[in-house]
Amino acid sequence: MQSRRDVLKLAALAAGASTLPFPMTARAEGMRMRGIFETPMEEPFVTQLHLAMTKVAGEMGLDYQHSESVKAADFSRVLRQWCDEGIELVVGDAYGTEQICRRVAADFPKTAFAMGSAAGASGTFERFDVLPGRSPEQMDAIVQRQYDWTPPGS
């Protein structure tokens, strides 16, 4: 069982994984993660987040699957189904489905949510926002500062 802090660190790292210059390590082997996206995979934000999650899953032996082009009307059903299945972490974009995602997160305190969102974090709902033009060093510093995390070998 992962601590909430470990799960959120993993989510933060995954969100920046494609820009980090070091391999990922954490105590998360076997964790089940899901990505949910309202837009198709061709959307740049979705592509980068999906690639980062795929990279982290491969390096850490995690179970990552995703659903793209999920209509707002289906978001709640998909999220609730995953939470009922015991998924530990849900990542994705909540920009167009903010209230839906937050309601589901509030109903499932054992599932961590790390969602692209312009609003603040609350409960098990952590947020990240697009950080255009950030170098790998800047992303590394942000993750270290925000989550009190040091990359391996530092």
URCORHU-V345436 format. One line per field, one symbol per residue. psi: psi as a letter, one per 20 degrees, with the letter a starting at -180 (. if undefined). burial: b if it has 9 or more other C-alpha atoms within 8 Angstrom, else e. A space follows every 50 residues. Layout:
psi=???
burial=???
//
This chain:
psi=pqqhggghggggghhjhiipjqqpqrmjpiqpqqppphrrhipggggggg gghggggghjlqoprrprkpqhhiggggghggghikphpprapjgikghg ghgghhimiipqpoqpqirrqpcjoqqqrpmqjprhhggghgggghjlpp qpj.
burial=eeeeebbbbbbbbbbbbbebeeebeeebeebbbbbbbbbbbeeeebbbbb bbbbbbbebbebbbebbbbbebeebbeebbebbeeebbbbbbbbeebbeb bbebbbeebebbbbbbbeeeeeebbbbbeeeeeeebeebbeebbeeeeee eeee
//
